[in-house]
Amino acid sequence: MSQTDLGLLDEDQRSNFIRLRTMILLRWVAIGGQIIAISVAQQLYDLRLELGLCYLAVGVSIIGNLVAMFIFPENKRLTENENLLMVMFDLLQLCFLLFLTGGLNNPFTLLVLGPVTVSAAALSLRSTILLNVTAFVLITVMVFFHLPLRTLDGITLQLPQVFVFGQWTAITIALVFISVYARRITREMNAMSDALTATQMALSRAQKLNDLGGVVAAAAHELGTPLATIKLTSAELIEDLDDHPELQEDARLIRDQADRCRDILRGMGRAGKDDLHLRQAPLTEVIREAAEPHENRGKEIHVEAGPGPEGAPLPPQILRRPEIIHGLRNLIQNAVDFARSQVWVEAIWDAGSITVRIIDDGQGFPPHLIGRLGDPLMRRRRSESDRRTRPEYEGMGLGLFIAKTLLERSGAELSFANGADPFIGSEKGAPRGAIVEVVWPSSRIIAPRHAPGTPLGENRPIEI
C-alpha cells in the first residue's frame, strides 16, 4: 500500500498549500522590524550606518510586496519553486542588511534561521538543502567581509574573534539542527494527518458498502410484494382487455413500469432504509465476515469461540459496526501476510469484556518495532529474506494504524506481543508467532437486548 494508492500528498503538493498572502504578511512584519531596528540604532545608540544602502534593501522588499499584492490575486497559492524564490529572496535581503551592519557582530544574525526554518517546515528536502547551503555560505563570507559598526565618535563596535567564531559555529549548528528538527516534526504531523485521512476514507468506504447491502435488502424486502401484486394484476388486465386496445396499452405500461422498478431496485444504493436486523450479529459471525476476504489466500484461518461464562454458552450478539469489521479485517490481513500456513482468531467473552485474539504461525513482530506498532507510515528496510518470502509486500504500517484507530474508536484496547522469540522462530502450524489482542468493555460492543418476540421497530431512513 503506497501513498499514491491512498491519494496522499507528497512534499511538492504540500508546498502548494501556502498562500501568497501569508508570505506577504510575514514579509511586512519583517520590514517593520527592520525599519524599527535601523531607526533605533541610529537615533538611540548613535550608530553610523550606511542608511542609503540599508533603506535600499528595505525598499526592495517593500516594492516586491507591493508588486505581489497588485499583480497576483489574494487567494493565489505558491508553487514549490515560487515558495523557494520567496524564501531565498528574504534570506539574501536579510544577509545584505547584516553585511551593512557589522556582519556576525550584529546580534540580529540569528534571524538567518527564520527562512531556513520555514523551508524545512514547508518545502521539499531539495529546497531546504539549497537554502541551508546558501545561508552557510553567506554567514561564512560575513565573518571576513562586512561593514563595521561605528558610533558617531568613530569608535568601532566589534566582538573578539573568539566570540565571532563562536557565533559562526552556533549559527552553523543551529542551521542543521533546527532544519532537521522542524522537518522531522512536520513530517510526523503530515504522516499522522495522512493516516487519519486514510482511516476516514476506509471507514467511509466500509460504511457505504455496509449501507448498500442494507439498502438493497430492505428495499427488495419491502417493495417486492407490492411490485409482484402490481405485475400480476396488470397481466390479468391485459388478458381481460382484449376488446379495449387503448386500455390494454395502459395495462402494458403499468406492467413495464413495474419491471422498471424491479431493475431500479437492483441497481439502487444511494438512498433507502436501513435494515435493523443487519446492525447486530453474533460475535463469531462478525469475525467470519471480517476474515472472509482472506480465506482464499493460501492460508488456513481458524475461528474459535468460547467458552463463555456460565449461563451464556453462545457467543454474544454485538453491534455490527463498520469500524469493527474493517479493523478486524486489517488485523487478520496482517496475520495472513506474515503467517506460514495458519491463522487463529479466538473469541473470548465474560460478563465484563469481550476479547478477540489473532495469532499466526509466522516469525512474529520484530522486537525493536513492537513499541511502535500502530504508528502511521512506519517504514523499515526489508531484508533479502523478506523480499524472497513476500516479494509483493510493500507495507508501510498504515494498515495496522487504520485498524488500531478504528478499533479504539469503538472502545477497544489493543496490545501486540510475540508467542515465541522471533530470532528462534516457531514450528510451522504452531500458534507461536505474532499475537494481537483486542479487548472491548461489554457495554461498548454488546447489542441492546430485546425480549423474545419483541419487534426491533421500523427500519430507519439512511442519512446520506
C-alpha positions as CSV (number, residue, x, y, z in Angstrom):
1,M,0.0,0.0,0.0
2,S,1.6,3.2,-1.2
3,Q,0.9,6.9,-0.7
4,T,-0.1,7.2,-4.3
5,D,-2.7,4.4,-3.9
6,L,-4.2,6.2,-1.0
7,G,-4.3,9.6,-2.7
8,L,-1.9,11.1,-0.1
9,L,0.2,14.1,-0.9
10,D,3.9,14.4,-1.4
11,E,6.1,17.3,-0.4
12,D,5.8,19.3,-3.6
13,Q,2.0,19.1,-3.4
14,R,2.0,20.2,0.3
15,S,4.1,23.3,-0.5
16,N,1.3,24.4,-2.9
17,F,-0.9,24.9,0.2
18,I,0.9,28.1,1.2
19,R,-0.9,31.3,0.2
20,L,1.0,34.3,-1.3
21,R,-0.9,36.5,1.1
22,T,0.6,34.6,4.1
23,M,4.1,35.2,2.8
24,I,3.3,38.9,2.1
25,L,2.0,39.4,5.6
26,L,5.1,37.8,7.1
27,R,7.3,40.0,5.0
28,W,5.5,43.1,6.1
29,V,6.2,42.1,9.7
30,A,9.9,41.7,8.8
31,I,10.0,45.0,7.0
32,G,8.5,46.8,10.0
33,G,11.1,45.2,12.3
34,Q,14.0,46.1,10.1
35,I,12.9,49.8,9.9
36,I,12.5,49.9,13.7
37,A,15.9,48.3,14.2
38,I,17.6,50.8,11.9
39,S,15.9,53.8,13.4
40,V,16.7,52.7,17.0
41,A,20.3,52.0,16.1
42,Q,20.7,55.5,14.6
43,Q,18.6,57.6,17.0
44,L,19.1,55.8,20.4
45,Y,22.6,54.4,20.1
46,D,24.1,56.9,17.7
47,L,25.4,54.3,15.3
48,R,26.8,55.5,12.0
49,L,25.1,53.3,9.4
50,E,25.0,53.3,5.6
51,L,21.4,54.5,5.7
52,G,21.1,54.8,1.9
53,L,22.0,51.2,1.3
54,C,20.0,50.0,4.4
55,Y,16.9,51.7,3.2
56,L,17.5,50.5,-0.3
57,A,17.5,46.9,1.0
58,V,14.3,47.5,2.9
59,G,12.8,49.4,-0.1
60,V,13.4,46.4,-2.4
61,S,11.3,44.3,0.0
62,I,8.6,46.9,0.0
63,I,8.5,47.1,-3.7
64,G,8.4,43.3,-4.0
65,N,5.4,43.1,-1.7
66,L,3.5,45.9,-3.5
67,V,4.1,44.2,-6.8
68,A,2.9,40.9,-5.5
69,M,-0.2,42.5,-3.9
70,F,-1.3,44.3,-7.1
71,I,-0.4,41.7,-9.7
72,F,-1.5,38.4,-8.2
73,P,-4.9,37.6,-6.6
74,E,-5.2,37.4,-2.8
75,N,-6.0,33.7,-2.9
76,K,-3.0,32.7,-5.1
77,R,-1.2,29.7,-3.8
78,L,2.5,29.4,-4.4
79,T,4.2,26.5,-6.2
80,E,7.2,24.8,-4.8
81,N,9.6,26.9,-6.9
82,E,7.7,30.2,-6.2
83,N,8.0,29.5,-2.4
84,L,11.7,28.7,-2.8
85,L,12.3,32.0,-4.6
86,M,10.3,34.0,-2.0
87,V,12.2,32.5,0.9
88,M,15.5,32.8,-0.9
89,F,14.9,36.5,-1.6
90,D,14.2,37.1,2.1
91,L,17.4,35.3,3.1
92,L,19.5,37.3,0.6
93,Q,17.9,40.6,1.7
94,L,18.5,39.9,5.4
95,C,22.1,38.9,4.8
96,F,22.7,42.1,2.8
97,L,21.4,44.1,5.7
98,L,23.6,42.2,8.1
99,F,26.6,42.8,5.8
100,L,25.9,46.6,6.1
101,T,25.5,46.5,9.9
102,G,28.5,44.6,11.2
103,G,28.1,41.0,9.9
104,L,28.4,38.5,12.7
105,N,29.0,41.3,15.2
106,N,25.3,42.1,14.8
107,P,23.1,40.3,17.4
108,F,20.3,40.0,14.8
109,T,22.4,37.5,12.8
110,L,20.3,34.7,14.4
111,L,17.4,35.8,12.2
112,V,19.1,33.9,9.4
113,L,17.5,30.9,11.0
114,G,14.0,32.1,10.1
115,P,13.9,31.5,6.3
116,V,15.7,28.2,6.8
117,T,13.1,27.0,9.4
118,V,10.3,28.0,7.1
119,S,11.8,26.0,4.3
120,A,12.3,22.9,6.5
121,A,8.7,23.0,7.6
122,A,7.0,23.8,4.3
123,L,9.3,23.0,1.3
124,S,10.9,19.9,-0.1
125,L,14.2,18.4,1.0
126,R,15.9,19.8,-2.1
127,S,14.8,23.3,-1.3
128,T,15.8,23.0,2.3
129,I,19.3,21.8,1.5
130,L,19.7,24.6,-1.1
131,L,18.7,27.3,1.5
132,N,20.9,25.8,4.2
133,V,23.9,25.8,1.9
134,T,23.2,29.4,0.8
135,A,22.8,30.5,4.4
136,F,26.0,28.8,5.5
137,V,28.0,30.4,2.6
138,L,26.6,33.8,3.4
139,I,27.4,33.8,7.1
140,T,30.9,32.4,6.4
141,V,31.5,35.3,4.0
142,M,30.3,37.8,6.6
143,V,32.9,36.5,9.0
144,F,35.6,38.1,6.8
145,F,33.7,40.7,4.7
146,H,31.3,43.2,6.3
147,L,31.0,46.9,7.0
148,P,32.0,47.6,10.7
149,L,29.6,49.1,13.2
150,R,30.8,52.6,14.2
151,T,29.5,55.2,16.5
152,L,29.3,58.9,15.7
153,D,32.5,59.3,17.7
154,G,34.3,56.9,15.3
155,I,34.5,54.0,17.8
156,T,34.3,50.6,16.1
157,L,32.0,48.1,17.8
158,Q,33.5,44.7,17.3
159,L,33.4,41.4,19.2
160,P,36.6,39.5,20.0
161,Q,37.4,37.0,17.3
162,V,36.7,34.0,19.6
163,F,33.1,35.3,20.0
164,V,32.8,35.8,16.3
165,F,33.9,32.3,15.7
166,G,31.5,31.1,18.4
167,Q,28.7,33.0,16.7
168,W,29.5,31.4,13.4
169,T,29.7,27.9,14.9
170,A,26.5,28.3,16.8
171,I,24.6,29.5,13.7
172,T,26.0,26.7,11.6
173,I,25.0,24.1,14.1
174,A,21.5,25.8,14.5
175,L,21.0,25.8,10.8
176,V,21.4,22.0,10.7
177,F,19.7,21.2,14.0
178,I,16.6,23.4,13.6
179,S,16.2,22.3,10.0
180,V,16.3,18.6,10.9
181,Y,14.1,19.2,14.0
182,A,11.4,21.3,12.1
183,R,11.4,18.9,9.2
184,R,11.1,15.8,11.4
185,I,8.2,17.3,13.4
186,T,6.5,18.4,10.3
187,R,6.9,15.0,8.6
188,E,5.4,13.3,11.7
189,M,2.4,15.7,11.7
190,N,1.9,15.2,8.0
191,A,2.2,11.4,8.4
192,M,-0.4,11.5,11.1
193,S,-2.7,13.7,9.1
194,D,-2.3,11.4,6.0
195,A,-3.0,8.3,8.1
196,L,-6.1,9.8,9.7
197,T,-7.3,10.8,6.3
198,A,-6.8,7.3,5.0
199,T,-8.6,6.0,8.1
200,Q,-11.6,8.2,7.4
201,M,-11.6,7.0,3.8
202,A,-11.5,3.4,4.8
203,L,-14.3,3.9,7.4
204,S,-16.4,5.8,4.9
205,R,-15.9,3.1,2.2
206,A,-16.9,0.4,4.7
207,Q,-19.9,2.4,5.8
208,K,-21.1,2.9,2.3
209,L,-20.7,-0.8,1.4
210,N,-22.5,-1.8,4.6
211,D,-25.3,0.7,3.9
212,L,-25.6,-0.5,0.3
213,G,-26.2,-4.1,1.4
214,G,-28.9,-2.9,3.9
215,V,-30.5,-0.7,1.3
216,V,-30.8,-3.4,-1.3
217,A,-32.0,-6.0,1.2
218,A,-34.6,-3.7,2.8
219,A,-35.8,-2.3,-0.5
220,A,-36.2,-5.7,-2.0
221,H,-38.0,-7.0,1.1
222,E,-40.4,-4.0,1.4
223,L,-41.2,-3.4,-2.2
224,G,-41.0,-6.9,-3.6
225,T,-44.6,-7.9,-2.6
226,P,-46.4,-4.8,-3.9
227,L,-44.5,-4.9,-7.2
228,A,-45.3,-8.5,-7.6
229,T,-49.0,-7.7,-7.0
230,I,-48.9,-4.9,-9.5
231,K,-47.3,-7.1,-12.1
232,L,-49.8,-9.9,-11.5
233,T,-52.8,-7.5,-11.7
234,S,-51.5,-5.8,-14.8
235,A,-51.1,-9.2,-16.5
236,E,-54.7,-10.1,-15.7
237,L,-55.9,-6.8,-17.0
238,I,-54.1,-7.3,-20.3
239,E,-55.9,-10.6,-20.8
240,D,-59.3,-9.1,-19.8
241,L,-59.0,-6.1,-22.1
242,D,-58.5,-7.8,-25.4
243,D,-61.6,-5.8,-26.7
244,H,-60.3,-2.5,-25.5
245,P,-56.9,-2.0,-27.1
246,E,-56.4,1.6,-25.7
247,L,-56.9,0.3,-22.1
248,Q,-54.9,-2.8,-22.8
249,E,-52.0,-0.5,-23.8
250,D,-52.3,1.3,-20.4
251,A,-52.1,-2.1,-18.6
252,R,-48.9,-3.0,-20.5
253,L,-47.5,0.3,-19.5
254,I,-48.2,-0.5,-15.8
255,R,-46.5,-3.9,-16.2
256,D,-43.5,-2.3,-17.9
257,Q,-43.2,0.3,-15.2
258,A,-43.3,-2.4,-12.5
259,D,-40.4,-4.2,-14.3
260,R,-38.6,-0.9,-14.4
261,C,-39.0,-0.5,-10.6
262,R,-37.6,-4.0,-10.2
263,D,-34.5,-3.0,-12.3
264,I,-34.1,0.2,-10.3
265,L,-34.1,-1.8,-7.1
266,R,-31.3,-4.0,-8.4
267,G,-29.1,-1.0,-9.1
268,M,-30.0,1.3,-6.3
269,G,-27.7,2.1,-3.4
270,R,-27.8,5.8,-2.7
271,A,-30.8,6.0,-0.6
272,G,-33.3,3.8,1.2
273,K,-34.0,2.4,4.6
274,D,-31.6,0.7,7.0
275,D,-32.4,-2.9,7.9
276,L,-32.1,-3.1,11.7
277,H,-31.5,-6.8,11.5
278,L,-28.2,-6.1,9.9
279,R,-27.0,-3.9,12.7
280,Q,-26.2,-6.7,15.1
281,A,-24.8,-10.2,14.7
282,P,-23.2,-13.0,16.8
283,L,-19.5,-12.3,17.7
284,T,-18.3,-15.2,15.7
285,E,-20.2,-14.2,12.6
286,V,-18.8,-10.7,12.7
287,I,-15.3,-12.3,12.9
288,R,-16.0,-14.6,10.0
289,E,-17.3,-11.7,7.9
290,A,-14.1,-9.8,8.7
291,A,-11.9,-12.8,7.7
292,E,-13.9,-13.8,4.6
293,P,-11.9,-11.7,2.0
294,H,-8.7,-13.5,3.2
295,E,-9.9,-17.1,3.2
296,N,-8.6,-17.9,-0.3
297,R,-5.1,-16.6,0.0
298,G,-3.4,-19.9,0.7
299,K,-3.5,-19.6,4.5
300,E,-5.9,-21.5,6.7
301,I,-8.0,-19.3,9.1
302,H,-9.5,-20.9,12.2
303,V,-12.2,-19.1,14.1
304,E,-12.5,-20.4,17.7
305,A,-15.1,-19.3,20.2
306,G,-15.5,-19.6,23.9
307,P,-16.2,-20.9,26.3
308,G,-18.2,-18.1,27.8
309,P,-19.4,-17.6,31.4
310,E,-22.0,-19.8,32.9
311,G,-25.4,-19.1,31.5
312,A,-24.0,-17.7,28.3
313,P,-22.6,-20.6,26.3
314,L,-23.5,-18.9,23.0
315,P,-21.4,-16.0,21.5
316,P,-23.0,-12.7,22.4
317,Q,-24.8,-10.5,20.0
318,I,-22.6,-7.5,19.2
319,L,-23.0,-4.3,17.2
320,R,-22.1,-5.0,13.6
321,R,-20.4,-1.7,13.1
322,P,-18.2,-1.0,10.0
323,E,-15.2,0.2,12.0
324,I,-15.2,-3.1,14.0
325,I,-15.4,-5.2,10.8
326,H,-12.8,-3.2,8.9
327,G,-10.4,-3.0,11.9
328,L,-10.5,-6.8,12.5
329,R,-10.2,-7.4,8.7
330,N,-7.0,-5.3,8.6
331,L,-5.5,-7.3,11.6
332,I,-6.4,-10.6,10.0
333,Q,-4.9,-9.4,6.7
334,N,-1.7,-8.6,8.5
335,A,-1.6,-12.0,10.2
336,V,-2.3,-13.7,6.8
337,D,0.5,-11.7,5.2
338,F,3.1,-12.9,7.7
339,A,1.8,-16.4,8.6
340,R,3.4,-19.5,7.2
341,S,0.3,-21.6,6.8
342,Q,-2.3,-20.9,9.6
343,V,-4.0,-18.1,11.4
344,W,-6.1,-18.5,14.6
345,V,-8.8,-16.0,15.6
346,E,-10.0,-16.6,19.2
347,A,-13.2,-15.1,20.6
348,I,-13.4,-15.0,24.4
349,W,-16.1,-13.3,26.5
350,D,-17.2,-12.9,30.1
351,A,-19.6,-10.6,31.9
352,G,-17.5,-7.5,31.7
353,S,-15.4,-7.8,28.5
354,I,-15.1,-9.3,25.0
355,T,-11.7,-10.3,23.7
356,V,-10.6,-11.2,20.2
357,R,-7.1,-12.6,19.9
358,I,-5.4,-13.0,16.5
359,I,-2.4,-15.4,16.3
360,D,-0.3,-16.7,13.4
361,D,2.4,-19.2,13.0
362,G,4.9,-16.8,11.4
363,Q,8.1,-15.4,12.9
364,G,6.3,-12.7,14.9
365,F,6.8,-9.0,15.2
366,P,10.4,-7.6,15.1
367,P,11.2,-6.9,18.8
368,H,12.5,-3.4,18.1
369,L,9.2,-2.5,16.4
370,I,6.7,-3.8,18.9
371,G,6.6,-0.5,20.8
372,R,5.9,1.4,17.6
373,L,3.3,-0.8,16.1
374,G,0.3,1.2,15.2
375,D,2.3,4.3,14.2
376,P,1.4,5.6,10.7
377,L,3.6,5.3,7.7
378,M,6.2,3.4,9.6
379,R,8.9,2.1,7.2
380,R,11.7,-0.3,7.8
381,R,14.4,-1.6,5.5
382,R,13.4,-5.1,4.2
383,S,16.0,-7.8,4.3
384,E,16.7,-10.2,1.4
385,S,14.8,-13.0,3.1
386,D,11.7,-10.7,3.4
387,R,11.9,-10.0,-0.3
388,R,12.1,-13.6,-1.2
389,T,9.3,-14.6,1.2
390,R,6.9,-11.8,0.2
391,P,8.1,-10.1,-2.9
392,E,4.7,-8.4,-3.4
393,Y,4.5,-6.9,0.1
394,E,5.2,-3.2,0.4
395,G,3.6,-2.4,3.7
396,M,4.1,1.0,5.5
397,G,2.4,0.3,8.8
398,L,-0.7,2.1,7.6
399,G,-3.0,-1.0,7.8
400,L,-2.2,-1.5,11.5
401,F,-2.6,2.2,12.2
402,I,-6.1,2.2,10.5
403,A,-7.1,-1.0,12.4
404,K,-5.9,0.4,15.7
405,T,-7.6,3.8,15.2
406,L,-10.9,2.3,14.1
407,L,-11.0,-0.3,16.9
408,E,-10.0,2.2,19.6
409,R,-12.9,4.5,18.4
410,S,-15.2,1.6,19.1
411,G,-13.9,1.4,22.6
412,A,-11.3,-1.3,22.3
413,E,-7.8,-1.6,23.7
414,L,-5.1,-3.2,21.5
415,S,-1.9,-5.0,22.6
416,F,0.8,-6.6,20.5
417,A,3.1,-9.4,21.5
418,N,5.1,-12.4,20.3
419,G,4.3,-16.0,21.2
420,A,7.9,-17.0,20.7
421,D,11.3,-15.5,20.2
422,P,11.3,-14.2,16.6
423,F,15.0,-15.0,16.3
424,I,14.4,-18.6,17.2
425,G,11.2,-18.9,15.3
426,S,8.4,-21.3,15.8
427,E,7.3,-24.6,14.2
428,K,5.1,-24.4,11.2
429,G,1.5,-24.8,12.2
430,A,2.1,-23.8,15.8
431,P,0.3,-20.7,17.1
432,R,3.5,-19.1,18.4
433,G,4.0,-16.1,16.0
434,A,2.6,-12.6,16.3
435,I,-0.3,-12.1,18.8
436,V,-2.7,-9.2,18.6
437,E,-5.3,-8.9,21.4
438,V,-8.3,-6.7,21.1
439,V,-10.4,-6.1,24.3
440,W,-13.7,-4.3,24.5
441,P,-15.8,-3.5,27.6
442,S,-19.1,-5.3,27.1
443,S,-21.0,-2.1,27.4
444,R,-19.3,-0.6,24.3
445,I,-20.0,-3.5,21.9
446,I,-22.9,-5.7,23.2
447,A,-26.1,-5.0,21.2
448,P,-29.1,-3.8,23.2
449,R,-31.2,-6.8,24.3
450,H,-34.8,-7.2,23.3
451,A,-37.3,-9.5,24.8
452,P,-38.0,-12.6,22.7
453,G,-40.7,-11.9,20.1
454,T,-40.3,-8.2,20.5
455,P,-40.0,-6.4,17.2
456,L,-37.0,-4.2,16.6
457,G,-39.0,-1.4,15.2
458,E,-39.5,0.3,11.9
459,N,-36.5,0.5,9.6
460,R,-34.9,4.0,9.8
461,P,-34.1,6.0,6.7
462,I,-30.4,6.1,5.9
463,E,-28.9,9.5,6.2
464,I,-26.7,10.5,3.2
